[in-house]
């Protein structure tokens, strides 16, 4: 697990948690951006875009073939950014507790 933080004037304004894993369909590892948050006061200032780019840069540096993440269907504010920086795959996630 890796973490990045965004700070402004000694205050934490955002973070991203991500990990690398193998896939049955690729030789290279892939990067899962598991969690990302931007403080309300810092939204629309480019923090999330910068965090995504920093994760992508790290993924590229270790030879990963892609970065991917999930978000809520109704998370329209975040999805407006995601539509600019990535491709929506159309996958639907199912869960089963164990």
ABEGO torsion letter per residue (X at the ends): XBBBBBBBGGBBABBBBBBBBBBAABABBBBBBABBBBBAAABGAGAAAAAAAAAAAAAAAAGBABBBBBBBAABAAAAAAAAAABBBAGBBBBBBBX
